[in-house]
């Protein structure tokens, strides 16, 4: 039981290879850090950077992966509790991150940690 408790799940191992850049496109301070923490908790690597503006109408997910996996896109959005985010496909094999999330005003801060385990 101790080994099971201290071993990363296969999902966490798979997600560690995915880096998501998080930006705050909302007028609310610290939402980028909160979103990054939530993604880290789910097993993703994150980088926080500054958005080009703080007045986005909705959250945005930019997908830089060459494969454009819609299942992975939905997993990221679900992890963040986002259901109406705009998904933009920008394949770029040279991008330092696989995804960028720009947090909009509809982002829900509260989440249930047990929902992130799958």
C-alpha positions as CSV (number, residue, x, y, z in Angstrom):
1,X,0.0,0.0,0.0
2,X,2.9,2.4,0.7
3,X,4.3,1.8,-2.8
4,X,1.0,2.5,-4.3
5,X,0.6,5.7,-2.3
6,X,4.1,7.0,-3.3
7,X,4.0,6.0,-7.0
8,X,2.9,8.6,-9.5
9,X,-0.1,7.6,-11.5
10,X,0.4,6.9,-15.2
11,X,-1.7,10.0,-15.9
12,X,0.7,12.2,-13.9
13,X,3.8,10.7,-15.6
14,X,2.2,11.4,-19.0
15,X,1.2,14.9,-18.1
16,X,4.7,15.8,-16.8
17,X,5.8,15.8,-20.4
18,X,3.3,18.5,-21.2
19,X,4.2,22.1,-20.4
20,X,1.4,24.7,-20.3
21,X,2.0,28.4,-20.3
22,X,-0.6,30.2,-18.2
23,X,-1.5,33.8,-18.7
24,X,-4.1,36.0,-16.9
25,X,-6.4,37.6,-19.4
26,X,-8.9,38.6,-16.7
27,X,-9.1,41.8,-14.6
28,X,-8.7,39.7,-11.4
29,X,-5.2,39.5,-10.0
30,X,-3.5,36.1,-9.3
31,X,-5.9,34.0,-11.4
32,X,-2.9,32.9,-13.5
33,X,-1.1,31.6,-10.4
34,X,-4.3,29.8,-9.2
35,X,-4.8,28.2,-12.6
36,X,-1.1,27.1,-12.8
37,X,-1.4,25.5,-9.3
38,X,-4.5,23.6,-10.4
39,X,-2.7,22.3,-13.5
40,X,0.4,21.4,-11.4
41,X,-1.9,19.5,-9.0
42,X,-3.2,17.6,-12.0
43,X,0.4,16.7,-13.0
44,X,1.2,19.3,-15.7
45,X,4.3,21.5,-15.8
46,X,3.4,25.2,-16.0
47,X,5.0,28.5,-16.8
48,X,3.4,31.8,-15.9
49,X,3.8,34.7,-18.2
50,X,2.1,38.0,-18.9
51,X,-0.9,38.2,-21.2
52,X,-1.0,40.8,-24.0
53,X,-4.1,42.3,-22.3
54,X,-6.4,41.8,-19.3
55,X,-9.8,42.1,-20.9
56,X,-10.4,38.8,-22.6
57,X,-14.2,38.0,-22.9
58,X,-13.5,34.2,-22.5
59,X,-10.7,31.9,-21.7
60,X,-8.5,30.7,-24.6
61,X,-6.5,27.5,-25.1
62,X,-3.8,27.7,-27.8
63,X,-2.6,24.3,-29.0
64,X,0.9,24.4,-30.4
65,X,1.3,20.6,-30.7
66,X,1.8,19.2,-34.2
67,X,-0.8,16.4,-33.5
68,X,-3.7,18.7,-32.3
69,X,-5.2,16.1,-29.9
70,X,-8.8,17.2,-29.1
71,X,-8.9,14.8,-26.2
72,X,-5.9,16.4,-24.6
73,X,-7.3,19.8,-25.2
74,X,-10.6,18.8,-23.4
75,X,-8.6,17.3,-20.5
76,X,-6.8,20.5,-20.0
77,X,-10.0,22.6,-20.1
78,X,-11.8,20.1,-17.8
79,X,-8.9,20.3,-15.4
80,X,-9.4,24.0,-15.2
81,X,-13.2,23.8,-15.1
82,X,-13.5,25.6,-18.4
83,X,-16.4,24.7,-20.7
84,X,-16.7,27.6,-23.0
85,X,-13.0,28.4,-23.8
86,X,-12.0,29.2,-27.3
87,X,-9.6,26.6,-28.7
88,X,-7.1,27.9,-31.3
89,X,-4.9,25.6,-33.3
90,X,-1.4,26.9,-34.0
91,X,0.8,23.9,-34.7
92,X,4.4,24.8,-34.0
93,X,7.0,22.0,-33.5
94,X,9.5,24.7,-32.3
95,X,7.3,26.1,-29.5
96,X,8.9,25.8,-26.0
97,X,5.4,24.9,-24.6
98,X,2.7,22.6,-25.9
99,X,-0.2,24.7,-24.8
100,X,-1.0,28.2,-23.6
101,X,-4.0,29.0,-21.5
102,X,-5.2,32.6,-21.2
103,X,-7.6,32.8,-18.3
104,X,-10.7,34.8,-18.8
105,X,-13.3,36.2,-16.5
106,X,-15.5,33.0,-16.4
107,X,-12.7,31.0,-14.7
108,X,-14.0,29.3,-11.6
109,X,-11.5,29.4,-8.8
110,X,-13.0,26.5,-6.7
111,X,-12.4,22.9,-7.6
112,X,-12.7,19.4,-6.2
113,X,-9.2,17.9,-6.1
114,X,-10.6,14.4,-6.5
115,X,-12.0,15.4,-9.9
116,X,-8.4,15.9,-11.1
117,X,-7.3,12.3,-10.5
118,X,-8.6,10.9,-13.8
